């Protein structure tokens, strides 16, 4: 997939999601002084409430759009660097995004954001894809064990060859002994 397409879709999708959730979450909070005014008409209170809900929708829409931008750009960059399309990209991108978004709160907030976003991304990959990340993790572990055994075998052969070469050297003919 094209990274620019993912980026635009994430920003627009995040913005729309924020526009939906902003009014829902703001409707439970009475922050406007008109809500407490006994002389305000019902129409004034409704209009004021709608205005607050729209402001909250715009605010949360911007926030979700930024989260979508940071996450999708991180994931695309990581995917390009790794040259693979798998569950690890989402975990790494979640960690990078959470760290970046939490950095203004200090090291602890950045670390918590990293872990939280990475776990959330893994959970979403688990729920939204046909491939179970746990199966991929087992395959990765098995592949790593196989590669380690292969490298150990190569090292053993190299040491054997080195020992043979050392045995072939006639130290006396080098003139190093006194």
OpenMM code with the backbone's topology and positions (N, CA, C; nanometers):
from openmm import Vec3, app, unit

residues = "UNK UNK UNK UNK UNK UNK UNK UNK UNK UNK UNK UNK UNK UNK UNK UNK UNK UNK UNK UNK UNK UNK UNK UNK UNK UNK UNK UNK UNK UNK UNK UNK UNK UNK UNK UNK UNK UNK UNK UNK UNK UNK UNK UNK UNK UNK UNK UNK UNK UNK UNK UNK UNK UNK UNK UNK UNK UNK UNK UNK UNK UNK UNK UNK UNK UNK UNK UNK UNK UNK UNK UNK UNK UNK UNK UNK UNK UNK UNK UNK UNK UNK UNK UNK UNK UNK UNK UNK UNK UNK UNK UNK UNK UNK UNK UNK UNK UNK UNK UNK UNK UNK UNK UNK UNK UNK UNK UNK UNK UNK UNK UNK UNK UNK UNK UNK UNK UNK UNK UNK UNK UNK UNK UNK UNK UNK UNK UNK UNK UNK UNK UNK UNK UNK UNK UNK UNK UNK UNK UNK UNK UNK UNK UNK UNK UNK UNK UNK UNK UNK UNK UNK UNK UNK UNK UNK UNK UNK UNK UNK UNK UNK UNK UNK UNK UNK UNK UNK UNK UNK UNK UNK UNK UNK UNK UNK UNK UNK".split()
positions = [
    Vec3(0.0825, -0.1192, 0.0000),
    Vec3(0.0000, 0.0000, 0.0000),
    Vec3(0.0864, 0.1247, 0.0000),
    Vec3(0.0318, 0.2285, -0.0545),
    Vec3(0.1013, 0.3552, -0.0617),
    Vec3(0.0977, 0.4253, 0.0741),
    Vec3(0.2124, 0.4710, 0.1184),
    Vec3(0.2202, 0.5371, 0.2489),
    Vec3(0.1375, 0.6656, 0.2530),
    Vec3(0.1367, 0.7398, 0.1447),
    Vec3(0.0609, 0.8649, 0.1432),
    Vec3(-0.0887, 0.8367, 0.1571),
    Vec3(-0.1349, 0.7300, 0.0936),
    Vec3(-0.2761, 0.6929, 0.1047),
    Vec3(-0.3096, 0.6564, 0.2486),
    Vec3(-0.2227, 0.5772, 0.3113),
    Vec3(-0.2433, 0.5400, 0.4522),
    Vec3(-0.2436, 0.6629, 0.5418),
    Vec3(-0.1520, 0.7531, 0.5150),
    Vec3(-0.1391, 0.8731, 0.5966),
    Vec3(-0.2654, 0.9588, 0.5868),
    Vec3(-0.3113, 0.9835, 0.4653),
    Vec3(-0.4307, 1.0655, 0.4453),
    Vec3(-0.5530, 0.9975, 0.5078),
    Vec3(-0.5648, 0.8655, 0.4870),
    Vec3(-0.6779, 0.7919, 0.5440),
    Vec3(-0.6756, 0.7966, 0.6964),
    Vec3(-0.5573, 0.7856, 0.7549),
    Vec3(-0.5458, 0.7900, 0.9011),
    Vec3(-0.5819, 0.9264, 0.9563),
    Vec3(-0.5371, 1.0305, 0.8900),
    Vec3(-0.5673, 1.1663, 0.9368),
    Vec3(-0.7176, 1.1945, 0.9236),
    Vec3(-0.7743, 1.1608, 0.8086),
    Vec3(-0.9177, 1.1863, 0.7882),
    Vec3(-1.0011, 1.0977, 0.8809),
    Vec3(-0.9649, 0.9684, 0.8891),
    Vec3(-1.0379, 0.8771, 0.9776),
    Vec3(-1.0286, 0.9183, 1.1227),
    Vec3(-0.9094, 0.9572, 1.1655),
    Vec3(-0.8924, 1.0038, 1.3028),
    Vec3(-0.9715, 1.1302, 1.3297),
    Vec3(-0.9686, 1.2228, 1.2340),
    Vec3(-1.0453, 1.3464, 1.2505),
    Vec3(-1.1943, 1.3203, 1.2606),
    Vec3(-1.2446, 1.2328, 1.1737),
    Vec3(-1.3881, 1.2005, 1.1781),
    Vec3(-1.4255, 1.1289, 1.3075),
    Vec3(-1.3390, 1.0387, 1.3513),
    Vec3(-1.3669, 0.9672, 1.4760),
    Vec3(-1.3695, 1.0655, 1.5942),
    Vec3(-1.2767, 1.1593, 1.5945),
    Vec3(-1.2767, 1.2604, 1.6993),
    Vec3(-1.4001, 1.3489, 1.6941),
    Vec3(-1.4452, 1.3791, 1.5726),
    Vec3(-1.5660, 1.4606, 1.5581),
    Vec3(-1.6891, 1.3871, 1.6102),
    Vec3(-1.6862, 1.2536, 1.6056),
    Vec3(-1.7982, 1.1748, 1.6582),
    Vec3(-1.7885, 1.1620, 1.8099),
    Vec3(-1.6696, 1.1280, 1.8588),
    Vec3(-1.6546, 1.1030, 2.0025),
    Vec3(-1.6496, 1.2315, 2.0854),
    Vec3(-1.6003, 1.3403, 2.0287),
    Vec3(-1.5927, 1.4664, 2.1027),
    Vec3(-1.7263, 1.5099, 2.1591),
    Vec3(-1.8292, 1.5215, 2.0757),
    Vec3(-1.9608, 1.5615, 2.1285),
    Vec3(-2.0185, 1.4602, 2.2272),
    Vec3(-1.9931, 1.3323, 2.2043),
    Vec3(-2.0464, 1.2303, 2.2957),
    Vec3(-1.9864, 1.2479, 2.4350),
    Vec3(-1.8548, 1.2630, 2.4412),
    Vec3(-1.7898, 1.2754, 2.5717),
    Vec3(-1.8135, 1.4109, 2.6362),
    Vec3(-1.8270, 1.5154, 2.5562),
    Vec3(-1.8470, 1.6483, 2.6149),
    Vec3(-1.9891, 1.6687, 2.6639),
    Vec3(-2.0832, 1.5914, 2.6152),
    Vec3(-2.2228, 1.6119, 2.6534),
    Vec3(-2.2490, 1.5758, 2.7994),
    Vec3(-2.1598, 1.5019, 2.8612),
    Vec3(-2.1802, 1.4638, 3.0009),
    Vec3(-2.1197, 1.5644, 3.0993),
    Vec3(-2.0515, 1.6648, 3.0472),
    Vec3(-1.9857, 1.7625, 3.1334),
    Vec3(-2.0546, 1.8978, 3.1177),
    Vec3(-2.0988, 1.9526, 3.2289),
    Vec3(-2.1618, 2.0850, 3.2263),
    Vec3(-2.0559, 2.1896, 3.2569),
    Vec3(-1.9972, 2.2460, 3.1525),
    Vec3(-1.8882, 2.3416, 3.1723),
    Vec3(-1.9296, 2.4850, 3.1462),
    Vec3(-2.0411, 2.5032, 3.0816),
    Vec3(-2.0827, 2.6370, 3.0444),
    Vec3(-2.1618, 2.7005, 3.1595),
    Vec3(-2.1322, 2.8259, 3.1935),
    Vec3(-2.2050, 2.8923, 3.3036),
    Vec3(-2.3554, 2.9034, 3.2782),
    Vec3(-2.3953, 2.9026, 3.1519),
    Vec3(-2.5389, 2.9154, 3.1216),
    Vec3(-2.6163, 2.7938, 3.1720),
    Vec3(-2.5481, 2.6810, 3.1863),
    Vec3(-2.6142, 2.5604, 3.2367),
    Vec3(-2.6625, 2.5794, 3.3805),
    Vec3(-2.5962, 2.6642, 3.4549),
    Vec3(-2.6307, 2.6875, 3.5953),
    Vec3(-2.7239, 2.8080, 3.6138),
    Vec3(-2.7457, 2.8813, 3.5060),
    Vec3(-2.8277, 3.0037, 3.5131),
    Vec3(-2.9767, 2.9673, 3.5147),
    Vec3(-3.0461, 2.9995, 3.6251),
    Vec3(-3.1888, 2.9658, 3.6321),
    Vec3(-3.2753, 3.0526, 3.5390),
    Vec3(-3.2241, 3.1660, 3.4959),
    Vec3(-3.3008, 3.2554, 3.4094),
    Vec3(-3.2855, 3.2223, 3.2605),
    Vec3(-3.1925, 3.1329, 3.2250),
    Vec3(-3.1696, 3.0980, 3.0848),
    Vec3(-3.2852, 3.0124, 3.0336),
    Vec3(-3.3252, 3.0400, 2.9116),
    Vec3(-3.4342, 2.9622, 2.8524),
    Vec3(-3.3823, 2.8257, 2.8072),
    Vec3(-3.4757, 2.7368, 2.7822),
    Vec3(-3.4394, 2.6033, 2.7344),
    Vec3(-3.3636, 2.6135, 2.6022),
    Vec3(-3.4095, 2.7019, 2.5157),
    Vec3(-3.3451, 2.7196, 2.3851),
    Vec3(-3.2011, 2.7679, 2.4012),
    Vec3(-3.1779, 2.8618, 2.4925),
    Vec3(-3.0424, 2.9122, 2.5160),
    Vec3(-2.9511, 2.8005, 2.5667),
    Vec3(-3.0038, 2.7177, 2.6558),
    Vec3(-2.9235, 2.6077, 2.7107),
    Vec3(-2.8915, 2.5034, 2.6024),
    Vec3(-2.9888, 2.4715, 2.5193),
    Vec3(-2.9663, 2.3730, 2.4121),
    Vec3(-2.8639, 2.4272, 2.3127),
    Vec3(-2.8808, 2.5540, 2.2727),
    Vec3(-2.7879, 2.6147, 2.1781),
    Vec3(-2.6465, 2.6171, 2.2360),
    Vec3(-2.6353, 2.6544, 2.3629),
    Vec3(-2.5056, 2.6581, 2.4295),
    Vec3(-2.4440, 2.5174, 2.4366),
    Vec3(-2.5262, 2.4183, 2.4663),
    Vec3(-2.4778, 2.2800, 2.4726),
    Vec3(-2.4291, 2.2309, 2.3375),
    Vec3(-2.5040, 2.2609, 2.2319),
    Vec3(-2.4618, 2.2205, 2.0969),
    Vec3(-2.3303, 2.2878, 2.0588),
    Vec3(-2.3185, 2.4147, 2.0958),
    Vec3(-2.1964, 2.4883, 2.0651),
    Vec3(-2.0759, 2.4249, 2.1358),
    Vec3(-2.0926, 2.3898, 2.2633),
    Vec3(-1.9854, 2.3246, 2.3384),
    Vec3(-1.9513, 2.1878, 2.2780),
    Vec3(-2.0542, 2.1152, 2.2374),
    Vec3(-2.0306, 1.9831, 2.1791),
    Vec3(-1.9533, 1.9940, 2.0474),
    Vec3(-1.9851, 2.0925, 1.9673),
    Vec3(-1.9142, 2.1093, 1.8406),
    Vec3(-1.7694, 2.1502, 1.8645),
    Vec3(-1.7460, 2.2370, 1.9628),
    Vec3(-1.6088, 2.2748, 1.9966),
    Vec3(-1.5299, 2.1530, 2.0415),
    Vec3(-1.5922, 2.0705, 2.1254),
    Vec3(-1.5248, 1.9496, 2.1729),
    Vec3(-1.4986, 1.8538, 2.0568),
    Vec3(-1.5917, 1.8454, 1.9629),
    Vec3(-1.5730, 1.7594, 1.8461),
    Vec3(-1.4562, 1.8040, 1.7611),
    Vec3(-1.4449, 1.9333, 1.7386),
    Vec3(-1.3338, 1.9873, 1.6602),
    Vec3(-1.2018, 1.9633, 1.7334),
    Vec3(-1.2006, 1.9903, 1.8638),
    Vec3(-1.0795, 1.9711, 1.9436),
    Vec3(-1.0355, 1.8245, 1.9412),
    Vec3(-1.1294, 1.7332, 1.9669),
    Vec3(-1.0940, 1.5918, 1.9684),
    Vec3(-1.0633, 1.5420, 1.8271),
    Vec3(-1.1294, 1.5982, 1.7264),
    Vec3(-1.0996, 1.5625, 1.5880),
    Vec3(-0.9560, 1.5957, 1.5519),
    Vec3(-0.9096, 1.7127, 1.5935),
    Vec3(-0.7698, 1.7513, 1.5689),
    Vec3(-0.6746, 1.6567, 1.6412),
    Vec3(-0.7070, 1.6228, 1.7652),
    Vec3(-0.6208, 1.5333, 1.8437),
    Vec3(-0.6106, 1.3961, 1.7782),
    Vec3(-0.7250, 1.3385, 1.7404),
    Vec3(-0.7243, 1.2062, 1.6771),
    Vec3(-0.6540, 1.2112, 1.5414),
    Vec3(-0.6672, 1.3218, 1.4687),
    Vec3(-0.5991, 1.3357, 1.3401),
    Vec3(-0.4476, 1.3369, 1.3598),
    Vec3(-0.4008, 1.4055, 1.4631),
    Vec3(-0.2570, 1.4080, 1.4925),
    Vec3(-0.2081, 1.2680, 1.5315),
    Vec3(-0.2856, 1.1970, 1.6131),
    Vec3(-0.2484, 1.0603, 1.6507),
    Vec3(-0.2404, 0.9726, 1.5261),
    Vec3(-0.3386, 0.9842, 1.4378),
    Vec3(-0.3364, 0.9073, 1.3131),
    Vec3(-0.2171, 0.9423, 1.2272),
    Vec3(-0.1833, 1.0697, 1.2196),
    Vec3(-0.0682, 1.1150, 1.1424),
    Vec3(0.0617, 1.0569, 1.1975),
    Vec3(0.0821, 1.0688, 1.3278),
    Vec3(0.2053, 1.0206, 1.3902),
    Vec3(0.2173, 0.8689, 1.3758),
    Vec3(0.1078, 0.7977, 1.4036),
    Vec3(0.1129, 0.6516, 1.3976),
    Vec3(0.1360, 0.6023, 1.2553),
    Vec3(0.0591, 0.6523, 1.1591),
    Vec3(0.0721, 0.6002, 1.0227),
    Vec3(0.2060, 0.6377, 0.9609),
    Vec3(0.2569, 0.7567, 0.9897),
    Vec3(0.3889, 0.7925, 0.9359),
    Vec3(0.4982, 0.7082, 1.0010),
    Vec3(0.4847, 0.6793, 1.1300),
    Vec3(0.5818, 0.5917, 1.1972),
    Vec3(0.5774, 0.4516, 1.1383),
    Vec3(0.4565, 0.3995, 1.1197),
    Vec3(0.4435, 0.2632, 1.0672),
    Vec3(0.4990, 0.2523, 0.9249),
    Vec3(0.4693, 0.3507, 0.8409),
    Vec3(0.5214, 0.3480, 0.7044),
    Vec3(0.6731, 0.3567, 0.7022),
    Vec3(0.7278, 0.4438, 0.7841),
    Vec3(0.8738, 0.4578, 0.7901),
    Vec3(0.9377, 0.3282, 0.8369),
    Vec3(0.8837, 0.2690, 0.9413),
    Vec3(0.9390, 0.1441, 0.9942),
    Vec3(0.9262, 0.0317, 0.8910),
    Vec3(0.8129, 0.0271, 0.8226),
    Vec3(0.7927, -0.0769, 0.7212),
    Vec3(0.8936, -0.0612, 0.6074),
    Vec3(0.9205, 0.0613, 0.5659),
    Vec3(1.0189, 0.0850, 0.4599),
    Vec3(1.1588, 0.0458, 0.5056),
    Vec3(1.1935, 0.0795, 0.6295),
    Vec3(1.3266, 0.0474, 0.6816),
    Vec3(1.3445, -0.1033, 0.6953),
    Vec3(1.2448, -0.1711, 0.7523),
    Vec3(1.2537, -0.3159, 0.7737),
    Vec3(1.2350, -0.3955, 0.6456),
    Vec3(1.1608, -0.3409, 0.5522),
    Vec3(1.1338, -0.4124, 0.4282),
    Vec3(1.0370, -0.5288, 0.4466),
    Vec3(0.9596, -0.5257, 0.5535),
    Vec3(0.8634, -0.6319, 0.5819),
    Vec3(0.7297, -0.5712, 0.6190),
    Vec3(0.6245, -0.6487, 0.5938),
    Vec3(0.4896, -0.6070, 0.6335),
    Vec3(0.4371, -0.7134, 0.7298),
    Vec3(0.4539, -0.6879, 0.8597),
    Vec3(0.4075, -0.7846, 0.9596),
    Vec3(0.3635, -0.7120, 1.0866),
    Vec3(0.3272, -0.7906, 1.1870),
    Vec3(0.2740, -0.7341, 1.3110),
    Vec3(0.3761, -0.6491, 1.3865),
    Vec3(0.5036, -0.6743, 1.3658),
    Vec3(0.6071, -0.6003, 1.4391),
    Vec3(0.6072, -0.4522, 1.4028),
    Vec3(0.5753, -0.4215, 1.2781),
    Vec3(0.5706, -0.2802, 1.2379),
    Vec3(0.4706, -0.2029, 1.3229),
    Vec3(0.3547, -0.2634, 1.3477),
    Vec3(0.2536, -0.1979, 1.4304),
    Vec3(0.2999, -0.1796, 1.5743),
    Vec3(0.3690, -0.2809, 1.6266),
    Vec3(0.4194, -0.2703, 1.7641),
    Vec3(0.5237, -0.1591, 1.7730),
    Vec3(0.6193, -0.1602, 1.6804),
    Vec3(0.7235, -0.0573, 1.6816),
    Vec3(0.6643, 0.0818, 1.6598),
    Vec3(0.5707, 0.0916, 1.5646),
    Vec3(0.5076, 0.2216, 1.5374),
    Vec3(0.4257, 0.2686, 1.6571),
    Vec3(0.3592, 0.1747, 1.7241),
    Vec3(0.2845, 0.2104, 1.8447),
    Vec3(0.3758, 0.2651, 1.9520),
    Vec3(0.4894, 0.2000, 1.9686),
    Vec3(0.5856, 0.2462, 2.0698),
    Vec3(0.6394, 0.3851, 2.0345),
    Vec3(0.6785, 0.4020, 1.9079),
    Vec3(0.7307, 0.5332, 1.8651),
    Vec3(0.6236, 0.6410, 1.8817),
    Vec3(0.5027, 0.6115, 1.8369),
    Vec3(0.3942, 0.7104, 1.8450),
    Vec3(0.3611, 0.7451, 1.9893),
    Vec3(0.3465, 0.6422, 2.0720),
    Vec3(0.3164, 0.6666, 2.2130),
    Vec3(0.4256, 0.7454, 2.2815),
    Vec3(0.5504, 0.7143, 2.2466),
    Vec3(0.6633, 0.7880, 2.3036),
    Vec3(0.6636, 0.9337, 2.2617),
    Vec3(0.6379, 0.9568, 2.1336),
    Vec3(0.6347, 1.0945, 2.0833),
    Vec3(0.5194, 1.1725, 2.1455),
    Vec3(0.4009, 1.1120, 2.1463),
    Vec3(0.2835, 1.1828, 2.1988),
    Vec3(0.2906, 1.2026, 2.3498),
    Vec3(0.3599, 1.1135, 2.4213),
    Vec3(0.3713, 1.1266, 2.5664),
    Vec3(0.4941, 1.2017, 2.6119),
    Vec3(0.5831, 1.2387, 2.5193),
    Vec3(0.7104, 1.3015, 2.5549),
    Vec3(0.6936, 1.4328, 2.6300),
    Vec3(0.5880, 1.5065, 2.6014),
    Vec3(0.5701, 1.6354, 2.6689),
    Vec3(0.5428, 1.6167, 2.8185),
    Vec3(0.5017, 1.4971, 2.8584),
    Vec3(0.4756, 1.4687, 2.9996),
    Vec3(0.5960, 1.4144, 3.0741),
    Vec3(0.7087, 1.4006, 3.0066),
    Vec3(0.8298, 1.3512, 3.0698),
    Vec3(0.8618, 1.2082, 3.0264),
    Vec3(0.9699, 1.1574, 3.0821),
    Vec3(1.0188, 1.0244, 3.0444),
    Vec3(0.9187, 0.9158, 3.0825),
    Vec3(0.8612, 0.9256, 3.2000),
    Vec3(0.7649, 0.8244, 3.2443),
    Vec3(0.6421, 0.8201, 3.1550),
    Vec3(0.5930, 0.9365, 3.1173),
    Vec3(0.4761, 0.9426, 3.0293),
    Vec3(0.5097, 0.8895, 2.8908),
    Vec3(0.6302, 0.9196, 2.8431),
    Vec3(0.6729, 0.8692, 2.7124),
    Vec3(0.6841, 0.7171, 2.7154),
    Vec3(0.7401, 0.6631, 2.8237),
    Vec3(0.7531, 0.5173, 2.8365),
    Vec3(0.6155, 0.4517, 2.8465),
    Vec3(0.5269, 0.5104, 2.9249),
    Vec3(0.3923, 0.4557, 2.9378),
    Vec3(0.3178, 0.4645, 2.8042),
    Vec3(0.3354, 0.5745, 2.7329),
    Vec3(0.2743, 0.5894, 2.6007),
    Vec3(0.3274, 0.4861, 2.5033),
    Vec3(0.4576, 0.4622, 2.5093),
    Vec3(0.5204, 0.3619, 2.4227),
    Vec3(0.4589, 0.2249, 2.4470),
    Vec3(0.4556, 0.1823, 2.5715),
    Vec3(0.4018, 0.0500, 2.6055),
    Vec3(0.2527, 0.0423, 2.5734),
    Vec3(0.1787, 0.1458, 2.6106),
    Vec3(0.0346, 0.1458, 2.5882),
    Vec3(-0.0022, 0.1390, 2.4410),
    Vec3(0.0612, 0.2235, 2.3596),
    Vec3(0.0315, 0.2228, 2.2165),
    Vec3(0.0761, 0.0929, 2.1517),
    Vec3(0.1904, 0.0396, 2.1930),
    Vec3(0.2389, -0.0863, 2.1347),
    Vec3(0.1420, -0.2001, 2.1656),
    Vec3(0.0964, -0.2091, 2.2896),
    Vec3(0.0008, -0.3140, 2.3255),
    Vec3(-0.1333, -0.2945, 2.2555),
    Vec3(-0.1763, -0.1708, 2.2457),
    Vec3(-0.3016, -0.1427, 2.1756),
    Vec3(-0.2901, -0.1837, 2.0283),
    Vec3(-0.1776, -0.1511, 1.9678),
    Vec3(-0.1560, -0.1868, 1.8272),
    Vec3(-0.1533, -0.3380, 1.8088),
    Vec3(-0.0875, -0.4084, 1.8999),
    Vec3(-0.0849, -0.5549, 1.8927),
    Vec3(-0.2259, -0.6101, 1.9075),
    Vec3(-0.3026, -0.5548, 1.9987),
    Vec3(-0.4409, -0.5988, 2.0174),
    Vec3(-0.5263, -0.5743, 1.8941),
    Vec3(-0.5107, -0.4586, 1.8333),
    Vec3(-0.5858, -0.4279, 1.7110),
    Vec3(-0.5449, -0.5228, 1.5986),
    Vec3(-0.4141, -0.5476, 1.5848),
    Vec3(-0.3689, -0.6435, 1.4828),
    Vec3(-0.4279, -0.7809, 1.5083),
    Vec3(-0.4354, -0.8197, 1.6335),
    Vec3(-0.4913, -0.9506, 1.6689),
    Vec3(-0.6392, -0.9583, 1.6323),
    Vec3(-0.7130, -0.8515, 1.6597),
    Vec3(-0.8570, -0.8523, 1.6344),
    Vec3(-0.8941, -0.8273, 1.4884),
    Vec3(-0.8128, -0.7492, 1.4181),
    Vec3(-0.8521, -0.7027, 1.2853),
    Vec3(-0.7886, -0.7789, 1.1687),
    Vec3(-0.6934, -0.8680, 1.1948),
    Vec3(-0.6286, -0.9388, 1.0844),
    Vec3(-0.6582, -1.0875, 1.0928),
    Vec3(-0.6387, -1.1547, 0.9811),
    Vec3(-0.6594, -1.2990, 0.9758),
    Vec3(-0.5424, -1.3746, 1.0365),
    Vec3(-0.4271, -1.3100, 1.0456),
    Vec3(-0.3066, -1.3741, 1.0969),
    Vec3(-0.2959, -1.3462, 1.2460),
    Vec3(-0.2817, -1.4522, 1.3233),
    Vec3(-0.2673, -1.4376, 1.4682),
    Vec3(-0.1219, -1.4009, 1.4991),
    Vec3(-0.0963, -1.2845, 1.5596),
    Vec3(0.0410, -1.2448, 1.5906),
    Vec3(0.1146, -1.3472, 1.6775),
    Vec3(0.0403, -1.4218, 1.7594),
    Vec3(0.1065, -1.5225, 1.8424),
    Vec3(0.1683, -1.6312, 1.7563),
    Vec3(0.0994, -1.6695, 1.6478),
    Vec3(0.1564, -1.7688, 1.5566),
    Vec3(0.2825, -1.7149, 1.4902),
    Vec3(0.2781, -1.5861, 1.4541),
    Vec3(0.3949, -1.5238, 1.3925),
    Vec3(0.5121, -1.5188, 1.4908),
    Vec3(0.4817, -1.4927, 1.6187),
    Vec3(0.5874, -1.4891, 1.7192),
    Vec3(0.6530, -1.6261, 1.7344),
    Vec3(0.5743, -1.7322, 1.7307),
    Vec3(0.6285, -1.8675, 1.7408),
    Vec3(0.7158, -1.8959, 1.6194),
    Vec3(0.6694, -1.8580, 1.4998),
    Vec3(0.7495, -1.8777, 1.3789),
    Vec3(0.8808, -1.8017, 1.3892),
    Vec3(0.8743, -1.6768, 1.4379),
    Vec3(0.9961, -1.5966, 1.4535),
    Vec3(1.0931, -1.6633, 1.5500),
    Vec3(1.0413, -1.7137, 1.6622),
    Vec3(1.1276, -1.7797, 1.7604),
    Vec3(1.1925, -1.9041, 1.6996),
    Vec3(1.1130, -1.9851, 1.6295),
    Vec3(1.1670, -2.1058, 1.5660),
    Vec3(1.2714, -2.0703, 1.4615),
    Vec3(1.2443, -1.9659, 1.3827),
    Vec3(1.3396, -1.9229, 1.2806),
    Vec3(1.4685, -1.8744, 1.3453),
    Vec3(1.4570, -1.7990, 1.4539),
    Vec3(1.5764, -1.7510, 1.5232),
    Vec3(1.6591, -1.8662, 1.5782),
    Vec3(1.5927, -1.9669, 1.6353),
    Vec3(1.6657, -2.0827, 1.6864),
    Vec3(1.7369, -2.1553, 1.5732),
    Vec3(1.6707, -2.1698, 1.4585),
    Vec3(1.7320, -2.2358, 1.3447),
    Vec3(1.8531, -2.1559, 1.2946),
    Vec3(1.8382, -2.0240, 1.2875),
    Vec3(1.9494, -1.9400, 1.2423),
    Vec3(2.0668, -1.9472, 1.3389),
    Vec3(2.0373, -1.9505, 1.4674),
    Vec3(2.1438, -1.9602, 1.5670),
    Vec3(2.2187, -2.0923, 1.5511),
    Vec3(2.1464, -2.2019, 1.5345),
    Vec3(2.2112, -2.3321, 1.5156),
    Vec3(2.2953, -2.3335, 1.3887),
    Vec3(2.2432, -2.2719, 1.2827),
    Vec3(2.3173, -2.2657, 1.1562),
    Vec3(2.4458, -2.1864, 1.1738),
    Vec3(2.4383, -2.0725, 1.2412),
    Vec3(2.5575, -1.9890, 1.2639),
    Vec3(2.6575, -2.0601, 1.3545),
    Vec3(2.6080, -2.1316, 1.4548),
    Vec3(2.6984, -2.2076, 1.5411),
    Vec3(2.7734, -2.3123, 1.4599),
    Vec3(2.7041, -2.3806, 1.3684),
    Vec3(2.7681, -2.4796, 1.2820),
    Vec3(2.8734, -2.4160, 1.1933),
    Vec3(2.8431, -2.2985, 1.1381),
    Vec3(2.9392, -2.2287, 1.0532),
    Vec3(3.0619, -2.1863, 1.1336),
    Vec3(3.0400, -2.1376, 1.2553),
    Vec3(3.1525, -2.0988, 1.3403),
    Vec3(3.2393, -2.2191, 1.3761),
    Vec3(3.1762, -2.3307, 1.4067),
    Vec3(3.2505, -2.4523, 1.4403),
    Vec3(3.3377, -2.4955, 1.3233),
    Vec3(3.2834, -2.4920, 1.2006),
    Vec3(3.3611, -2.5279, 1.0815),
    Vec3(3.4765, -2.4308, 1.0606),
    Vec3(3.4508, -2.3006, 1.0844),
    Vec3(3.5568, -2.2008, 1.0687),
    Vec3(3.6680, -2.2241, 1.1707),
    Vec3(3.6315, -2.2571, 1.2947),
    Vec3(3.7345, -2.2855, 1.3962),
    Vec3(3.8145, -2.4102, 1.3597),
    Vec3(3.7460, -2.5130, 1.3091),
    Vec3(3.8161, -2.6344, 1.2672),
    Vec3(3.9159, -2.6035, 1.1555),
    Vec3(3.8741, -2.5255, 1.0560),
    Vec3(3.9613, -2.4884, 0.9446),
    Vec3(4.0783, -2.4063, 0.9943),
    Vec3(4.0530, -2.3170, 1.0874),
    Vec3(4.1604, -2.2350, 1.1438),
    Vec3(4.2609, -2.3230, 1.2169),
    Vec3(4.2126, -2.4222, 1.2918),
    Vec3(4.3022, -2.5135, 1.3635),
    Vec3(4.3850, -2.5948, 1.2645),
    Vec3(4.3243, -2.6402, 1.1547),
    Vec3(4.3979, -2.7141, 1.0519),
    Vec3(4.5070, -2.6276, 0.9907),
    Vec3(4.4749, -2.5014, 0.9638),
    Vec3(4.5728, -2.4110, 0.9047),
    Vec3(4.6889, -2.3870, 1.0006),
    Vec3(4.6585, -2.3742, 1.1293),
    Vec3(4.7651, -2.3544, 1.2277),
    Vec3(4.8535, -2.4785, 1.2388),
    Vec3(4.7935, -2.5950, 1.2258),
    Vec3(4.8717, -2.7194, 1.2309),
    Vec3(4.9656, -2.7312, 1.1111),
    Vec3(4.9294, -2.6736, 0.9975),
    Vec3(5.0108, -2.6818, 0.8770),
    Vec3(5.1316, -2.5892, 0.8818),
    Vec3(5.1276, -2.4919, 0.9683),
    Vec3(5.2386, -2.3955, 0.9759),
    Vec3(5.3547, -2.4597, 1.0500),
    Vec3(5.4732, -2.4533, 0.9889),
    Vec3(5.5948, -2.5034, 1.0529),
    Vec3(5.6610, -2.3852, 1.1228),
    Vec3(5.6476, -2.3815, 1.2547),
    Vec3(5.6974, -2.2682, 1.3324),
    Vec3(5.8488, -2.2558, 1.3225),
    Vec3(5.9198, -2.3673, 1.3159),
    Vec3(6.0666, -2.3613, 1.3086),
    Vec3(6.1134, -2.2965, 1.1783),
    Vec3(6.0396, -2.3178, 1.0708),
    Vec3(6.0813, -2.2611, 0.9420),
    Vec3(6.0590, -2.1096, 0.9362),
    Vec3(5.9828, -2.0563, 1.0284),
    Vec3(5.9595, -1.9121, 1.0292),
    Vec3(6.0762, -1.8358, 1.0909),
    Vec3(6.1597, -1.9049, 1.1635),
    Vec3(6.2767, -1.8410, 1.2239),
    Vec3(6.2422, -1.7572, 1.3450),
    Vec3(6.1358, -1.7941, 1.4125),
    Vec3(6.0940, -1.7171, 1.5279),
    Vec3(6.1529, -1.7705, 1.6586),
    Vec3(6.2044, -1.8923, 1.6541),
    Vec3(6.2579, -1.9500, 1.7785),
    Vec3(6.4028, -1.9096, 1.7951),
    Vec3(6.4513, -1.9039, 1.9160),
    Vec3(6.5878, -1.8571, 1.9446),
    Vec3(6.6851, -1.9674, 1.9541),
] * unit.nanometer
topology = app.Topology()
chain = topology.addChain("A")
for resn in residues:
    res = topology.addResidue(resn, chain)
    for name in ("N", "CA", "C"):
        topology.addAtom(name, app.Element.getBySymbol(name[0]), res)
